[in-house]
Amino acid sequence: MTENPTGGPREQGSQWYDGEAGPLVRPYAMTGGRTQSGPTGVRFDLIALVTLDPAAPAVDDDTPLGPEHRSLIDLCRSETQSVAELAADADLPVGVIRVLLGDLLELGWVTISRPVPPAHLPDERILREVIEGLRAL
């Protein structure tokens, strides 16, 4: 037995347990040490919307997904959510969420709607001219 940071004895092999927080799993363990979101290198914006693919098979005990993947599927089942919302609801770092979403995207479980880049949005001046044209009708 060794001394733990809170002052009490710690059993051998219990370094992954915190008395207040519970069992600890490091982010690299959840992602298998990966930091990129799949071989395609897809980058997920924080405001990208994640939707469960309606054609995705049901999750059962034979599904080869980890508990974190299943948690994300459950969170997306009820409604479309942003990457930031998923990270907050799953209580996981955004980097981990991005890697797990990359897995789910490649397996066909989710679809991603990316935000429109500001450079592709119409100019405000053009929109005002359209509004004025419609009012003139």
C-alpha positions as CSV (number, residue, x, y, z in Angstrom):
1,M,0.0,0.0,0.0
2,T,1.2,3.5,-0.8
3,E,0.0,6.9,0.3
4,N,-2.5,8.7,-1.9
5,P,-2.7,12.5,-2.4
6,T,-5.6,12.8,-0.1
7,G,-3.6,11.3,2.8
8,G,-5.2,7.8,3.0
9,P,-3.8,4.5,2.0
10,R,-4.0,3.5,-1.7
11,E,-4.3,-0.1,-2.8
12,Q,-1.9,-1.4,-5.4
13,G,-3.2,-0.8,-9.0
14,S,-5.8,1.8,-7.9
15,Q,-3.9,4.8,-9.4
16,W,-6.8,5.2,-11.9
17,Y,-9.3,5.8,-9.2
18,D,-10.0,9.1,-7.5
19,G,-12.1,8.9,-4.4
20,E,-14.1,12.1,-5.3
21,A,-14.2,11.8,-9.0
22,G,-14.5,8.0,-9.4
23,P,-12.7,5.9,-12.0
24,L,-10.4,8.0,-14.3
25,V,-10.0,7.1,-18.0
26,R,-7.5,9.2,-19.8
27,P,-8.6,10.7,-23.1
28,Y,-5.9,8.9,-25.1
29,A,-7.4,5.6,-23.9
30,M,-10.8,6.5,-25.2
31,T,-9.4,7.3,-28.6
32,G,-6.8,4.6,-28.8
33,G,-4.1,7.2,-28.7
34,R,-5.4,8.9,-31.8
35,T,-5.5,12.7,-32.1
36,Q,-6.9,12.9,-35.7
37,S,-10.5,12.3,-36.6
38,G,-10.0,9.3,-38.8
39,P,-7.9,8.6,-41.9
40,T,-9.8,11.1,-43.9
41,G,-8.6,13.8,-41.5
42,V,-12.1,15.5,-41.2
43,R,-12.0,18.5,-39.0
44,F,-15.2,19.2,-37.0
45,D,-16.1,22.9,-36.2
46,L,-17.5,23.5,-32.8
47,I,-20.8,24.6,-34.4
48,A,-21.0,21.7,-36.9
49,L,-24.3,19.9,-36.5
50,V,-24.3,16.2,-35.8
51,T,-27.3,14.1,-36.7
52,L,-27.9,10.4,-36.3
53,D,-28.1,8.8,-39.8
54,P,-31.7,7.4,-40.2
55,A,-30.2,4.5,-42.2
56,A,-27.8,3.6,-39.3
57,P,-28.4,0.1,-37.8
58,A,-29.8,-0.2,-34.2
59,V,-27.2,-0.3,-31.5
60,D,-27.1,-3.7,-29.8
61,D,-24.7,-5.8,-27.8
62,D,-23.1,-7.1,-31.0
63,T,-22.3,-3.6,-32.3
64,P,-18.5,-3.1,-32.2
65,L,-18.6,0.4,-30.6
66,G,-17.1,1.6,-27.3
67,P,-19.2,3.1,-24.5
68,E,-18.2,6.6,-25.6
69,H,-19.4,6.0,-29.1
70,R,-22.7,4.6,-27.8
71,S,-23.1,7.7,-25.6
72,L,-22.7,10.0,-28.5
73,I,-25.2,8.0,-30.5
74,D,-27.7,8.2,-27.6
75,L,-27.2,12.0,-27.4
76,C,-27.8,12.4,-31.1
77,R,-30.8,10.1,-31.1
78,S,-33.3,12.6,-29.7
79,E,-32.1,15.7,-31.6
80,T,-29.4,17.2,-33.8
81,Q,-26.6,18.7,-31.7
82,S,-23.5,20.7,-32.3
83,V,-20.0,19.3,-31.6
84,A,-19.7,21.7,-28.6
85,E,-23.0,20.5,-27.2
86,L,-22.0,16.9,-27.5
87,A,-18.7,17.6,-25.7
88,A,-20.6,19.3,-22.8
89,D,-23.3,16.7,-22.6
90,A,-20.8,13.8,-22.7
91,D,-18.5,15.6,-20.3
92,L,-15.5,14.8,-22.6
93,P,-12.8,17.1,-24.1
94,V,-13.6,18.4,-27.6
95,G,-10.6,16.7,-29.1
96,V,-11.9,13.3,-27.9
97,I,-15.4,14.1,-29.3
98,R,-13.9,15.0,-32.7
99,V,-12.0,11.7,-32.9
100,L,-15.0,9.7,-31.8
101,L,-17.3,11.5,-34.3
102,G,-14.8,10.8,-37.0
103,D,-15.2,7.1,-36.2
104,L,-19.0,7.3,-36.3
105,L,-18.9,9.3,-39.5
106,E,-16.7,6.7,-41.3
107,L,-19.0,3.9,-40.0
108,G,-22.0,5.7,-41.3
109,W,-23.7,6.3,-38.0
110,V,-23.9,10.1,-38.1
111,T,-24.0,12.8,-40.7
112,I,-22.4,16.2,-40.3
113,S,-23.7,19.6,-41.5
114,R,-20.9,22.1,-41.6
115,P,-21.5,25.8,-41.2
116,V,-21.3,28.0,-44.2
117,P,-18.0,29.9,-44.2
118,P,-18.5,33.7,-43.9
119,A,-16.8,34.2,-47.3
120,H,-19.6,32.2,-48.9
121,L,-22.4,34.2,-47.3
122,P,-24.1,36.9,-49.4
123,D,-23.0,40.5,-49.0
124,E,-25.2,42.6,-46.7
125,R,-25.5,45.2,-49.4
126,I,-26.9,42.7,-51.8
127,L,-29.5,41.5,-49.2
128,R,-30.6,45.1,-48.6
129,E,-31.0,45.7,-52.3
130,V,-33.2,42.5,-52.5
131,I,-35.3,43.7,-49.6
132,E,-35.8,47.1,-51.2
133,G,-36.7,45.5,-54.5
134,L,-39.3,43.3,-52.8
135,R,-40.8,46.3,-50.9
136,A,-41.0,48.2,-54.3
137,L,-43.3,45.4,-55.6
